[in-house]
Amino acid sequence: MNRSRILAASIGGAVALCIPALVSATSMQTRADYSANIDKASAVYKAARANCEPLSGHMKDMCVVEATAAQKRSKAAAEAEYKGTVKAKTDSRIASADADFMVAKVACDASAGNDKAVCMKQASATHVKLVADAKAHKTSVDARTEARQDTREAQYKVELVKCDAMAGAQKDSCVTSAKVAYGK
C-alpha cells in the first residue's frame, strides 16, 4: 500500500509539474510550444507508465489508468492553450472529465456487488455533471459575448441618432467618430 501511495504521489508530482506550464500562459502558444508540451506530456506518461511495471493486479491497473488520464489531461490542456478558443477550452474540460471517469471506473473495480454498482453509478453521475458544466460554461461564454456585441451595436445606434441632430461637416465628423469608436 505504501508503494502505491509513493507511486501515486510521484505521478501526481510529475503531472503537477507539467500542467501549470500548459495552462499558465494567458496568450496562445506557438506551434513549437504546443509540440514541446505534447512531447513533455508523452515523456511524463512514459515515465509514469514505467513506474507501473513492478506493480501487479488492481494496483497496476490503477497506476496505468492514472498515467493515461494525466497524459490525456495534459494533451487536452495543451491543445486548448494552443487553439485559444472557447470550444477548445470546453473540449479540454470534457477530456478532463473523461479522464476522471476512466480513473473512477478502474477504482470501482476494487469493489464488488452492490458497492461496485453504487460506485459506478456515482462515477457516471459525476462524469455527466462535469460534462454538462463544461457545456454550460461554453454556452454562458457565448451568451456573454453575444450580449456584449448587442450592447455595442445599440450604443453605436444611439451615437448615430445623436449625430442626426447635427448638419454638414459636424455631422460627418460625428458619424466618423462613432464608426471609429464602435469599430464600424
N, C-alpha and C positions, 0 to 999 in steps of 0.2 A: 504494500500500500504506500509506503514512503517513497519507493521508487517511482510510482505513478504520480505522486504529488510533485516530486522533483522534476519529472519529465513534463508534467503539465505546466509547471512554473517556467521551465526553460522554453517551452513552446510559446507560452504567453509572453515571456520576456522578448523573444525574438519577434513576435508579432507586434508587440508594443513598440519596439524599435523601428519597425517597418512602416506601420500605419501612419504615425504622425508625419512622417516625411511625405506620405502620399496626400494627406488631407490638409496640411498646414498652410500651403501656399494659397493665396487668395486669387491669384491670376492663373490663367490657363497655362498648362505646361507646353513645352516644345515637344516635338516628336521624339527627340533624343532623351529628354527627361522621362517621357512616358515609357519608352523602351527600357530605360535603365530601371525604372520602378517595377516593370513587369519582370525583368531579369532578376531583380532583387527578391521579388515575391517568390519566384521559382526557386531561387537558391535557398531561401528560408524554408520553403516547403521541403526541398530535398534533404536539408539538414534535419528538420523535424521528423521527416519520414525515416531517416536513417536511425534516429533515436528510438524508433518504434520496434526495430528489428529484434532486440533482445527480449521483448515482451511476448506474451502469448495470451490466447483466449480473448476474453472481453476487454482486458486492459489494452491489448494490441489494437483491437477494433476501435476503441475509443481514441487511442493515440493517433491512428491513421486518419480517422474522420475529423479529428480536431485539426490536424495538419492540413488536410484538404480544405476544410472550412476556412481556415486562416488564409490560405492561398486564394480561395475564391473571393473572400472579403477584400484582400489587398489588391487583386487584379481589378475588381469592380470599382474600388475607390480610385485607382489609378486611371481607369477609363473615364470615370465621371469627372475627375480633375482635368484630364486631357481635353475632353469634349466641352466641358463647362456649360452644359445645357441643363435645363430643369429635367428633361426626360432622362438624361444620363445619370443625374443625381437620384432620380426616382428608381431607375434600374439598379443603381448601386445599393440603395436601401432594400430593394426587393431581393437582390442577390445576398445581402447580409442576412435577411430573414430566412432565405432558403438554406444558407449555411448553418444558421442556428437550428433550423428544423432537422437538418441532416444529423447534427450532433445529438439533438434531443431524441431522435428515433433510435440511435445506437445506444444511448444511455438507458432508454426504456427496455432494451433487450435484456438488461440485467434483472429485470423484474419478471414475475410470472403471473399467470392467471388474471384476476380482476385488477391487480395493481398495475400490470403491464397495459391492460386496456385503458385504465384511467390515465396512465402516464402518456400513452399515445394520443388519446383524445385531448389532453391538456396541451401537448406539444402541437397538435394540429390547430387547436383554437388559438394558441399564441401565434403561430405562423400566419393564420388567416388575419388576425388583428394587426400584425406588423405590416403585412402586405397592404391591407386596407388603409392603414395610417399613411404609408408611403404614397399610395394613390391619392388619398385625400389631401396630402400636403401639396402634391403636384397640382391638383385642382384648385387649391387655395391660392397657390402662387400664380396660376393662370388667371384666376378671378381678380386678384390684386393688380396684375399687370393690365388687364382689360379696363379695370376701374380707373387706373392712372391715365390710360390713354383717353378714355371718355371724358375725364375731368379736364385734361389738357385741351381736348377738342372744344369743349364747352367754353373754357376760358378764352380760347382763340376767337370763338364766335362773338363773345362779349366785347373783346377788343375791336373787332371789325365793326360792330354796331356803334361803338364809341367813335370810330373813325368816320362813320357815315354822317355825323353831325358837322364834320369839317368839310372844307372845299379846297380844290386846286392842289397846289404843291404841298400844303399842310396835310391834306388827306392822303396824298400819295406817300408822304413821309411816314405818316401814322400806320398805313397799311403795310409798308415795307418793314417798319419796326415790329409790328405784330407778327409778320411772317418769319422774321429772323428769330424773335423770342420764342415762337412755338414750332420752329423747325418746318415751316411750310414752304 
